[in-house]
Amino acid sequence: MAESKTTVALLRCPDYTPDLVRRQVAEALALLDGTQSFVRPGRRILIKPNLIVPVGPDVPAQTHPEVICAVAEWVKAAGATPLVGDSPAWSNTAACLAALGIDQRLQTLGAEIVQLDRPVRTKIEGSSLGLSRVALEADAIINLPKLKAHQQLGATIAVKNMYGCVAGKEKAFWHFAKGGSYDAFCRMLIGVYRQLAPVVTLIDGIVAMEGQGPINGTPRPLGFIAAGTDPIACERLCCRLIGVDPATLPILQAAAKMNFGCQDDAAIDVVGDAAEPLICTDFKPAQQTPLRFTFGRICKSVIKQALLLYPALFGKRH
């Protein structure tokens, strides 16, 4: 039996001009039937961007501030309350949004800036993960990743961004505990996505990161946003746009084994703009490094995080 169709909205967006981003984000979401039913008056909607380290928008490590603000404005216009939050690898949500220059702008809009902390032990793929209570208690989640090459996973497009809902440094621990098996680690990532069940994923592919992502790569203008309710369909379409074989990405390999999401490109109904003019034929992949974090790397990460969050304790000043 043929796989039923799943819709992915693809919109050309050549730059981050605010009015253009706002218009294209709204159009992408409007093209997805049923999305608006989850965002209605009185609801608290978590917007989960990719926040990883406090750097400005010229470094494409994080979801661009104009995309974050456009989605927050869309949620607010629907009468819901936008929460903008993550559990960044370095520093915290507030510092990352301040580095992007939108902390005050979001607050003026009426958005709440939240740290995805307060872990609740949740059984996922045979392990007990600490998922943020803030994420679990939101009325709905909008997943807002940045398209990036990734030196451990090839590329991260839709699914892995929800791993930021695992509170604090526990994310690094699971790189250590499950990093010996790509399949086990990626099954866990998919399990987190399934548990939190975002109502929509909207991917910032306007300027992506190629090379040594997720932090140290270089900007690569791609000029599109993509949105859908099926993250695997979104990943497969984006693979086509950057010339990556979906079968080579560990997350998509695990999704196929788990029968999670769309497994057939022919079942993806692309609406909005045609894909062909947006295809990039020379996207630079990352040189791969081990998935598993060493215990020493985890310790170093914890110390670096403490230096960023509590400089006074270490005799440092900003």
Rosetta blueprint (number, residue, H / E / L):
1 M L
2 A L
3 E L
4 S L
5 K L
6 T E
7 T E
8 V E
9 A E
10 L E
11 L E
12 R E
13 C L
14 P L
15 D L
16 Y L
17 T L
18 P H
19 D H
20 L H
21 V H
22 R H
23 R H
24 Q H
25 V H
26 A H
27 E H
28 A H
29 L H
30 A H
31 L L
32 L L
33 D L
34 G L
35 T H
36 Q H
37 S H
38 F H
39 V L
40 R L
41 P L
42 G L
43 R L
44 R E
45 I E
46 L E
47 I E
48 K E
49 P E
50 N L
51 L L
52 I L
53 V L
54 P L
55 V L
56 G L
57 P L
58 D L
59 V L
60 P L
61 A L
62 Q L
63 T L
64 H L
65 P H
66 E H
67 V H
68 I H
69 C H
70 A H
71 V H
72 A H
73 E H
74 W H
75 V H
76 K H
77 A H
78 A L
79 G L
80 A L
81 T E
82 P E
83 L E
84 V E
85 G E
86 D E
87 S L
88 P L
89 A L
90 W L
91 S L
92 N L
93 T H
94 A H
95 A H
96 C H
97 L H
98 A H
99 A H
100 L H
101 G L
102 I L
103 D H
104 Q H
105 R H
106 L H
107 Q H
108 T H
109 L H
110 G L
111 A L
112 E E
113 I E
114 V E
115 Q E
116 L L
117 D L
118 R L
119 P E
120 V E
121 R E
122 T E
123 K E
124 I E
125 E L
126 G L
127 S E
128 S E
129 L E
130 G E
131 L E
132 S E
133 R H
134 V H
135 A H
136 L H
137 E H
138 A L
139 D L
140 A E
141 I E
142 I E
143 N E
144 L E
145 P L
146 K E
147 L E
148 K E
149 A E
150 H E
151 Q L
152 Q L
153 L L
154 G E
155 A E
156 T E
157 I L
158 A L
159 V L
160 K H
161 N H
162 M H
163 Y H
164 G H
165 C H
166 V E
167 A L
168 G L
169 K L
170 E H
171 K H
172 A H
173 F H
174 W H
175 H H
176 F H
177 A H
178 K H
179 G L
180 G L
181 S L
182 Y H
183 D H
184 A H
185 F H
186 C H
187 R H
188 M H
189 L H
190 I H
191 G H
192 V H
193 Y H
194 R H
195 Q H
196 L H
197 A L
198 P L
199 V L
200 V E
201 T E
202 L E
203 I E
204 D E
205 G E
206 I E
207 V E
208 A E
209 M E
210 E E
211 G L
212 Q L
213 G L
214 P L
215 I L
216 N L
217 G L
218 T E
219 P E
220 R E
221 P E
222 L E
223 G E
224 F E
225 I E
226 A E
227 A E
228 G E
229 T L
230 D L
231 P H
232 I H
233 A H
234 C H
235 E H
236 R H
237 L H
238 C H
239 C H
240 R H
241 L H
242 I H
243 G L
244 V L
245 D L
246 P H
247 A H
248 T H
249 L L
250 P H
251 I H
252 L H
253 Q H
254 A H
255 A H
256 A H
257 K H
258 M H
259 N L
260 F L
261 G L
262 C L
263 Q L
264 D L
265 D H
266 A H
267 A H
268 I E
269 D E
270 V E
271 V E
272 G E
273 D L
274 A L
275 A L
276 E H
277 P H
278 L H
279 I L
280 C L
281 T L
282 D L
283 F L
284 K L
285 P L
286 A L
287 Q L
288 Q L
289 T L
290 P L
291 L L
292 R L
293 F L
294 T L
295 F H
296 G H
297 R H
298 I H
299 C H
300 K H
301 S H
302 V H
303 I H
304 K H
305 Q H
306 A H
307 L H
308 L H
309 L H
310 Y L
311 P H
312 A H
313 L H
314 F H
315 G L
316 K L
317 R L
318 H L
